[in-house]
Amino acid sequence: MPRLSAILLTVAALLLAGCGYRPLYGSSATNPGVAGTLAAISIPEPSDRPGQLVRNELISSMQSGKGEERYLLNLTTTVDDHGVIQKKQPAVTRQAIMITTSYELVDRANGTVLTKGSTFARVPFDVVRQPFADMQAETDATERAAKEIGADIRVRLAAYFAKQQQSS
C-alpha cells in the first residue's frame, strides 16, 4: 500500500509539472516573477488618511519601492459614511464606512496606462454614543476597509503581470 501511494504521488507530480502550472508569486534565479514586478511599482503619497492607509497596505504587501521603479500606481480614494440601521435601538446604531478606490498603473518609460480599475470595501461598525469608542470603531472600520482594498488591488495587479509574463 505505501508503494502504491508513492507511485500515485509521483504520477501526480509529473502531471502537474507537465501542464505548465506556475504559482502566481513564484520566482526563480533567472526570473523575479510577479513578486519582483510588483516591487517595481511606486505609489505617490495621497492627501487623505484613507488613501494613505490603502497605499501603506499596498507598499507592505508588494514590497513596493525595493528596486528599480518602472511603474507608477495612481490611487484616487473616496469615503462615504452612512447608516445601516435607520431604526435606532435604545443606545446603539449601526453605521458603515464605504471606501472606493480607483487605480491606474502607468509605465514610467513611456507614460502609457497599462491597466486601471476600481474597487470598494464596505465595513459596518456600531455607534454606541461614547465619543472615544465611536471614534475608535470608525477608525478600525476604515483600516479594515483599506486592507481589503489593498489586497484586492494587489491581486488584480499580480494577475495582470502574470498574464503579461505568460504571453511574452
Residue, then its C-alpha position, 0 to 999 in steps of 0.5 A: m500500500p505505501r508503494l502504491s501511494a508513492i507511485l500515485l504521488t509521483v504520477a501526480a507530480l509529473l502531471l502537474a509539472g507537465c501542464g505548465y502550472r506556475p504559482l502566481y508569486g513564484s520566482s526563480a534565479t533567472n526570473p523575479g516573477v510577479a513578486g519582483t514586478l510588483a516591487a517595481i511599482s511606486i505609489p505617490e503619497p495621497s492627501d487623505r488618511p484613507g488613501q494613505l492607509v490603502r497605499n501603506e497596505l499596498i507598499s507592505s504587501m508588494q514590497s513596493g519601492k525595493g528596486e528599480e521603479r518602472y511603474l507608477l500606481n495612481l490611487t484616487t480614494t473616496v469615503d462615504d459614511h452612512g447608516v445601516i440601521q435607520k431604526k435606532q435601538p435604545a443606545v446603539t446604531r449601526q453605521a458603515i464606512m464605504i471606501t472606493t478606490s480607483y487605480e491606474l498603473v502607468d509605465r514610467a518609460n513611456g507614460t502609457v496606462l497599462t491597466k486601471g480599475s476600481t474597487f470598494a470595501r464596505v465595513p459596518f461598525d456600531v455607534v454606541r454614543q461614547p465619543f472615544a469608542d465611536m471614534q475608535a470603531e470608525t477608525d478600525a472600520t476604515e483600516r479594515a476597509a483599506k486592507e481589503i482594498g489593498a489586497d484586492i488591488r494587489v491581486r488584480l495587479a499580480a494577475y495582470f503581470a502574470k498574464q503579461q509574463q505568460s504571453s511574452 
